[in-house]
Amino acid sequence: MAFTFPMIRTAPTDRPPEQFERVELLSAGRTWEGQDVPSGSCGMVVEVLGDHEAFMVEFVEPFAALVTVRAGDVRIA
């Protein structure tokens, strides 16, 4: 008897991220202190700004940071 894995559902990527969703930077972001968070870094949306026009994203790696990014600069991870 063969074991089958249950279907794993992933979030659609054709919608903007919501609060507390994990996102990936598509281009480098800059903190208010002037530190650069490299593209490819993953963080969590802590606030949605406007009508999903921008997001405040909290990062833990490569260092703790809070970055405001435009909607086109992130995707759901």
N, CA, C and O atoms as a Tinker XYZ file with bonds, in Angstrom:
   308  protein
     1  N      0.841000   -1.178000    0.000000    73     2
     2  CA     0.000000    0.000000    0.000000    64     1     3
     3  C      0.891000    1.248000    0.000000    63     2     4     5
     4  O      1.755000    1.387000    0.865000    81     3
     5  N      0.692000    2.134000   -0.940000    73     3     6
     6  CA     1.495000    3.345000   -1.077000    64     5     7
     7  C      0.912000    4.468000   -0.234000    63     6     8     9
     8  O     -0.304000    4.632000   -0.139000    81     7
     9  N      1.810000    5.238000    0.377000    73     7    10
    10  CA     1.378000    6.378000    1.165000    64     9    11
    11  C      1.236000    7.575000    0.242000    63    10    12    13
    12  O      2.115000    7.821000   -0.585000    81    11
    13  N      0.155000    8.321000    0.363000    73    11    14
    14  CA    -0.021000    9.539000   -0.428000    64    13    15
    15  C     -0.015000   10.737000    0.510000    63    14    16    17
    16  O     -0.582000   10.693000    1.601000    81    15
    17  N      0.623000   11.786000    0.075000    73    15    18
    18  CA     0.693000   13.003000    0.875000    64    17    19
    19  C     -0.566000   13.830000    0.670000    63    18    20    21
    20  O     -1.098000   13.878000   -0.439000    81    19
    21  N     -1.047000   14.477000    1.718000    73    19    22
    22  CA    -2.215000   15.348000    1.556000    64    21    23
    23  C     -1.845000   16.563000    0.710000    63    22    24    25
    24  O     -0.689000   16.986000    0.689000    81    23
    25  N     -2.809000   17.104000    0.031000    73    23    26
    26  CA    -2.576000   18.279000   -0.804000    64    25    27
    27  C     -2.261000   19.479000    0.076000    63    26    28    29
    28  O     -2.967000   19.754000    1.046000    81    27
    29  N     -1.206000   20.182000   -0.266000    73    27    30
    30  CA    -0.816000   21.372000    0.481000    64    29    31
    31  C     -1.292000   22.583000   -0.298000    63    30    32    33
    32  O     -0.983000   22.737000   -1.479000    81    31
    33  N     -2.035000   23.428000    0.362000    73    31    34
    34  CA    -2.533000   24.638000   -0.298000    64    33    35
    35  C     -1.616000   25.799000    0.040000    63    34    36    37
    36  O     -1.201000   25.969000    1.186000    81    35
    37  N     -1.308000   26.589000   -0.968000    73    35    38
    38  CA    -0.487000   27.770000   -0.756000    64    37    39
    39  C     -1.319000   29.006000   -1.055000    63    38    40    41
    40  O     -2.302000   28.942000   -1.793000    81    39
    41  N     -0.921000   30.114000   -0.485000    73    39    42
    42  CA    -1.641000   31.363000   -0.711000    64    41    43
    43  C     -1.424000   31.823000   -2.147000    63    42    44    45
    44  O     -0.312000   31.725000   -2.666000    81    43
    45  N     -2.460000   32.319000   -2.785000    73    43    46
    46  CA    -2.282000   32.827000   -4.151000    64    45    47
    47  C     -1.378000   34.057000   -4.132000    63    46    48    49
    48  O     -1.440000   34.862000   -3.202000    81    47
    49  N     -0.551000   34.199000   -5.144000    73    47    50
    50  CA     0.385000   35.317000   -5.169000    64    49    51
    51  C     -0.118000   36.462000   -6.024000    63    50    52    53
    52  O      0.607000   37.439000   -6.212000    81    51
    53  N     -1.336000   36.379000   -6.551000    73    51    54
    54  CA    -1.869000   37.456000   -7.374000    64    53    55
    55  C     -2.657000   38.467000   -6.548000    63    54    56    57
    56  O     -3.377000   39.296000   -7.106000    81    55
    57  N     -2.528000   38.406000   -5.240000    73    55    58
    58  CA    -3.201000   39.354000   -4.362000    64    57    59
    59  C     -2.152000   40.026000   -3.478000    63    58    60    61
    60  O     -1.071000   39.474000   -3.277000    81    59
    61  N     -2.455000   41.199000   -2.955000    73    59    62
    62  CA    -1.488000   41.853000   -2.074000    64    61    63
    63  C     -1.431000   41.156000   -0.721000    63    62    64    65
    64  O     -2.409000   40.539000   -0.299000    81    63
    65  N     -0.298000   41.248000   -0.043000    73    63    66
    66  CA    -0.189000   40.627000    1.284000    64    65    67
    67  C     -1.053000   41.353000    2.304000    63    66    68    69
    68  O     -1.371000   42.532000    2.147000    81    67
    69  N     -1.418000   40.645000    3.324000    73    67    70
    70  CA    -2.203000   41.192000    4.430000    64    69    71
    71  C     -1.325000   41.270000    5.670000    63    70    72    73
    72  O     -0.208000   40.754000    5.687000    81    71
    73  N     -1.841000   41.919000    6.708000    73    71    74
    74  CA    -1.111000   42.045000    7.964000    64    73    75
    75  C     -0.775000   40.664000    8.515000    63    74    76    77
    76  O     -1.598000   39.750000    8.474000    81    75
    77  N      0.419000   40.527000    9.020000    73    75    78
    78  CA     0.984000   39.315000    9.620000    64    77    79
    79  C      1.314000   38.225000    8.608000    63    78    80    81
    80  O      1.552000   37.082000    8.999000    81    79
    81  N      1.333000   38.548000    7.318000    73    79    82
    82  CA     1.777000   37.575000    6.313000    64    81    83
    83  C      3.268000   37.733000    6.080000    63    82    84    85
    84  O      3.829000   38.818000    6.238000    81    83
    85  N      3.893000   36.638000    5.706000    73    83    86
    86  CA     5.328000   36.609000    5.402000    64    85    87
    87  C      5.516000   37.064000    3.962000    63    86    88    89
    88  O      4.813000   36.605000    3.062000    81    87
    89  N      6.471000   37.972000    3.749000    73    87    90
    90  CA     6.762000   38.500000    2.417000    64    89    91
    91  C      8.258000   38.453000    2.143000    63    90    92    93
    92  O      9.081000   38.340000    3.052000    81    91
    93  N      8.576000   38.543000    0.868000    73    91    94
    94  CA     9.975000   38.570000    0.421000    64    93    95
    95  C     10.221000   39.871000   -0.313000    63    94    96    97
    96  O      9.394000   40.296000   -1.120000    81    95
    97  N     11.356000   40.514000   -0.040000    73    95    98
    98  CA    11.726000   41.744000   -0.743000    64    97    99
    99  C     12.182000   41.421000   -2.158000    63    98   100   101
   100  O     13.016000   40.539000   -2.363000    81    99
   101  N     11.634000   42.133000   -3.127000    73    99   102
   102  CA    12.055000   41.952000   -4.516000    64   101   103
   103  C     13.183000   42.908000   -4.882000    63   102   104   105
   104  O     13.915000   42.667000   -5.842000    81   103
   105  N     13.325000   43.979000   -4.131000    73   103   106
   106  CA    14.449000   44.898000   -4.287000    64   105   107
   107  C     14.869000   45.351000   -2.892000    63   106   108   109
   108  O     14.077000   45.302000   -1.951000    81   107
   109  N     16.092000   45.783000   -2.769000    73   107   110
   110  CA    16.622000   46.163000   -1.455000    64   109   111
   111  C     15.783000   47.253000   -0.816000    63   110   112   113
   112  O     15.267000   48.138000   -1.498000    81   111
   113  N     15.653000   47.181000    0.494000    73   111   114
   114  CA    14.932000   48.202000    1.248000    64   113   115
   115  C     15.883000   48.918000    2.175000    63   114   116   117
   116  O     16.966000   48.415000    2.473000    81   115
   117  N     15.484000   50.088000    2.633000    73   115   118
   118  CA    16.343000   50.869000    3.516000    64   117   119
   119  C     15.576000   51.222000    4.782000    63   118   120   121
   120  O     14.427000   51.661000    4.722000    81   119
   121  N     16.223000   51.025000    5.931000    73   119   122
   122  CA    15.612000   51.369000    7.205000    64   121   123
   123  C     15.674000   52.879000    7.406000    63   122   124   125
   124  O     16.366000   53.577000    6.664000    81   123
   125  N     14.965000   53.378000    8.391000    73   123   126
   126  CA    15.009000   54.803000    8.712000    64   125   127
   127  C     16.384000   55.198000    9.209000    63   126   128   129
   128  O     16.751000   56.372000    9.148000    81   127
   129  N     17.150000   54.234000    9.700000    73   127   130
   130  CA    18.510000   54.506000   10.183000    64   129   131
   131  C     19.540000   54.447000    9.059000    63   130   132   133
   132  O     20.721000   54.707000    9.287000    81   131
   133  N     19.096000   54.102000    7.834000    73   131   134
   134  CA    20.002000   54.081000    6.692000    64   133   135
   135  C     20.645000   52.745000    6.401000    63   134   136   137
   136  O     21.531000   52.668000    5.549000    81   135
   137  N     20.225000   51.677000    7.085000    73   135   138
   138  CA    20.775000   50.350000    6.805000    64   137   139
   139  C     20.011000   49.728000    5.634000    63   138   140   141
   140  O     18.797000   49.895000    5.519000    81   139
   141  N     20.724000   49.016000    4.772000    73   139   142
   142  CA    20.101000   48.351000    3.629000    64   141   143
   143  C     19.749000   46.909000    3.968000    63   142   144   145
   144  O     20.585000   46.150000    4.459000    81   143
   145  N     18.500000   46.543000    3.698000    73   143   146
   146  CA    18.044000   45.163000    3.822000    64   145   147
   147  C     18.063000   44.600000    2.406000    63   146   148   149
   148  O     17.352000   45.117000    1.544000    81   147
   149  N     18.850000   43.559000    2.133000    73   147   150
   150  CA    19.018000   43.073000    0.764000    64   149   151
   151  C     17.761000   42.421000    0.187000    63   150   152   153
   152  O     16.927000   41.885000    0.916000    81   151
   153  N     17.648000   42.483000   -1.141000    73   151   154
   154  CA    16.543000   41.791000   -1.805000    64   153   155
   155  C     16.647000   40.302000   -1.505000    63   154   156   157
   156  O     17.740000   39.763000   -1.331000    81   155
   157  N     15.495000   39.650000   -1.450000    73   155   158
   158  CA    15.461000   38.243000   -1.105000    64   157   159
   159  C     15.237000   38.005000    0.385000    63   158   160   161
   160  O     14.948000   36.882000    0.797000    81   159
   161  N     15.369000   39.063000    1.200000    73   159   162
   162  CA    15.132000   38.931000    2.636000    64   161   163
   163  C     13.640000   38.729000    2.888000    63   162   164   165
   164  O     12.804000   39.314000    2.200000    81   163
   165  N     13.314000   37.906000    3.868000    73   163   166
   166  CA    11.916000   37.633000    4.203000    64   165   167
   167  C     11.577000   38.268000    5.543000    63   166   168   169
   168  O     12.364000   38.223000    6.488000    81   167
   169  N     10.389000   38.860000    5.605000    73   167   170
   170  CA     9.916000   39.492000    6.825000    64   169   171
   171  C      8.412000   39.357000    6.951000    63   170   172   173
   172  O      7.770000   38.671000    6.155000    81   171
   173  N      7.854000   40.014000    7.955000    73   171   174
   174  CA     6.417000   39.935000    8.210000    64   173   175
   175  C      5.795000   41.322000    8.097000    63   174   176   177
   176  O      6.330000   42.302000    8.615000    81   175
   177  N      4.664000   41.388000    7.415000    73   175   178
   178  CA     3.926000   42.641000    7.308000    64   177   179
   179  C      3.343000   42.957000    8.683000    63   178   180   181
   180  O      2.582000   42.165000    9.238000    81   179
   181  N      3.705000   44.117000    9.228000    73   179   182
   182  CA     3.152000   44.521000   10.512000    64   181   183
   183  C      2.094000   45.601000   10.360000    63   182   184   185
   184  O      1.310000   45.840000   11.278000    81   183
   185  N      2.067000   46.259000    9.197000    73   183   186
   186  CA     1.030000   47.251000    8.947000    64   185   187
   187  C      0.835000   47.424000    7.452000    63   186   188   189
   188  O      1.800000   47.488000    6.691000    81   187
   189  N     -0.424000   47.498000    7.039000    73   187   190
   190  CA    -0.788000   47.774000    5.648000    64   189   191
   191  C     -1.075000   49.268000    5.562000    63   190   192   193
   192  O     -1.870000   49.792000    6.342000    81   191
   193  N     -0.439000   49.952000    4.629000    73   191   194
   194  CA    -0.590000   51.401000    4.489000    64   193   195
   195  C     -1.450000   51.729000    3.276000    63   194   196   197
   196  O     -1.272000   51.160000    2.200000    81   195
   197  N     -2.377000   52.648000    3.466000    73   195   198
   198  CA    -3.284000   53.024000    2.384000    64   197   199
   199  C     -4.132000   51.838000    1.973000    63   198   200   201
   200  O     -4.506000   51.007000    2.801000    81   199
   201  N     -4.427000   51.770000    0.702000    73   199   202
   202  CA    -5.198000   50.657000    0.148000    64   201   203
   203  C     -4.221000   49.639000   -0.432000    63   202   204   205
   204  O     -4.226000   49.365000   -1.632000    81   203
   205  N     -3.377000   49.081000    0.449000    73   203   206
   206  CA    -2.325000   48.126000    0.071000    64   205   207
   207  C     -1.309000   48.751000   -0.887000    63   206   208   209
   208  O     -0.740000   48.069000   -1.740000    81   207
   209  N     -1.092000   50.060000   -0.730000    73   207   210
   210  CA    -0.118000   50.759000   -1.578000    64   209   211
   211  C      1.300000   50.575000   -1.064000    63   210   212   213
   212  O      2.257000   50.617000   -1.837000    81   211
   213  N      1.434000   50.371000    0.241000    73   211   214
   214  CA     2.746000   50.180000    0.860000    64   213   215
   215  C      2.553000   49.360000    2.137000    63   214   216   217
   216  O      1.436000   49.176000    2.620000    81   215
   217  N      3.682000   48.874000    2.666000    73   215   218
   218  CA     3.643000   48.012000    3.843000    64   217   219
   219  C      4.807000   48.330000    4.766000    63   218   220   221
   220  O      5.899000   48.668000    4.307000    81   219
   221  N      4.573000   48.221000    6.059000    73   219   222
   222  CA     5.670000   48.248000    7.019000    64   221   223
   223  C      5.996000   46.791000    7.293000    63   222   224   225
   224  O      5.138000   46.025000    7.733000    81   223
   225  N      7.236000   46.411000    7.031000    73   223   226
   226  CA     7.668000   45.020000    7.141000    64   225   227
   227  C      8.766000   44.923000    8.187000    63   226   228   229
   228  O      9.728000   45.692000    8.179000    81   227
   229  N      8.601000   43.953000    9.093000    73   227   230
   230  CA     9.599000   43.716000   10.132000    64   229   231
   231  C     10.484000   42.548000    9.717000    63   230   232   233
   232  O      9.994000   41.492000    9.318000    81   231
   233  N     11.793000   42.753000    9.817000    73   231   234
   234  CA    12.774000   41.726000    9.471000    64   233   235
   235  C     13.548000   41.325000   10.716000    63   234   236   237
   236  O     13.779000   42.140000   11.609000    81   235
   237  N     13.943000   40.066000   10.765000    73   235   238
   238  CA    14.790000   39.564000   11.840000    64   237   239
   239  C     16.175000   39.264000   11.280000    63   238   240   241
   240  O     17.179000   39.454000   11.966000    81   239
   241  N     16.230000   38.799000   10.040000    73   239   242
   242  CA    17.484000   38.487000    9.350000    64   241   243
   243  C     17.615000   39.378000    8.130000    63   242   244   245
   244  O     16.587000   39.641000    7.506000    81   243
   245  N     18.738000   39.852000    7.742000    73   243   246
   246  CA    20.065000   39.623000    8.311000    64   245   247
   247  C     20.287000   40.384000    9.614000    63   246   248   249
   248  O     21.284000   40.146000   10.297000    81   247
   249  N     19.376000   41.299000    9.978000    73   247   250
   250  CA    19.413000   42.002000   11.256000    64   249   251
   251  C     17.999000   42.500000   11.532000    63   250   252   253
   252  O     17.175000   42.580000   10.621000    81   251
   253  N     17.724000   42.828000   12.776000    73   251   254
   254  CA    16.397000   43.336000   13.134000    64   253   255
   255  C     16.185000   44.697000   12.492000    63   254   256   257
   256  O     17.004000   45.603000   12.647000    81   255
   257  N     15.072000   44.834000   11.765000    73   255   258
   258  CA    14.818000   46.079000   11.058000    64   257   259
   259  C     13.335000   46.233000   10.773000    63   258   260   261
   260  O     12.595000   45.252000   10.695000    81   259
   261  N     12.914000   47.482000   10.620000    73   259   262
   262  CA    11.569000   47.820000   10.197000    64   261   263
   263  C     11.706000   48.676000    8.957000    63   262   264   265
   264  O     12.364000   49.716000    8.983000    81   263
   265  N     11.079000   48.239000    7.856000    73   263   266
   266  CA    11.231000   48.910000    6.567000    64   265   267
   267  C      9.853000   49.172000    5.976000    63   266   268   269
   268  O      8.980000   48.305000    6.012000    81   267
   269  N      9.663000   50.367000    5.434000    73   267   270
   270  CA     8.442000   50.681000    4.693000    64   269   271
   271  C      8.739000   50.439000    3.218000    63   270   272   273
   272  O      9.685000   51.004000    2.670000    81   271
   273  N      7.925000   49.595000    2.574000    73   271   274
   274  CA     8.166000   49.238000    1.170000    64   273   275
   275  C      6.898000   49.435000    0.351000    63   274   276   277
   276  O      5.785000   49.306000    0.860000    81   275
   277  N      7.086000   49.747000   -0.921000    73   275   278
   278  CA     5.954000   49.873000   -1.846000    64   277   279
   279  C      5.437000   48.492000   -2.202000    63   278   280   281
   280  O      6.162000   47.502000   -2.102000    81   279
   281  N      4.185000   48.431000   -2.617000    73   279   282
   282  CA     3.541000   47.159000   -2.925000    64   281   283
   283  C      4.305000   46.375000   -3.997000    63   282   284   285
   284  O      4.380000   45.149000   -3.915000    81   283
   285  N      4.863000   47.043000   -4.983000    73   283   286
   286  CA     5.570000   46.362000   -6.056000    64   285   287
   287  C      6.925000   45.809000   -5.664000    63   286   288   289
   288  O      7.559000   45.103000   -6.448000    81   287
   289  N      7.376000   46.122000   -4.458000    73   287   290
   290  CA     8.697000   45.680000   -4.010000    64   289   291
   291  C      8.665000   44.439000   -3.122000    63   290   292   293
   292  O      9.703000   44.005000   -2.624000    81   291
   293  N      7.465000   43.861000   -2.920000    73   291   294
   294  CA     7.344000   42.646000   -2.106000    64   293   295
   295  C      6.410000   41.644000   -2.774000    63   294   296   297
   296  O      5.572000   41.998000   -3.603000    81   295
   297  N      6.580000   40.402000   -2.393000    73   295   298
   298  CA     5.637000   39.360000   -2.805000    64   297   299
   299  C      5.431000   38.418000   -1.624000    63   298   300   301
   300  O      6.278000   38.312000   -0.737000    81   299
   301  N      4.310000   37.753000   -1.632000    73   299   302
   302  CA     4.006000   36.801000   -0.564000    64   301   303
   303  C      5.005000   35.678000   -0.638000    63   302   304   305
   304  O      5.225000   35.103000   -1.705000    81   303
   305  N      5.617000   35.357000    0.491000    73   303   306
   306  CA     6.631000   34.291000    0.518000    64   305   307
   307  C      6.004000   32.956000    0.869000    63   306   308
   308  O      6.703000   31.945000    0.939000    81   307
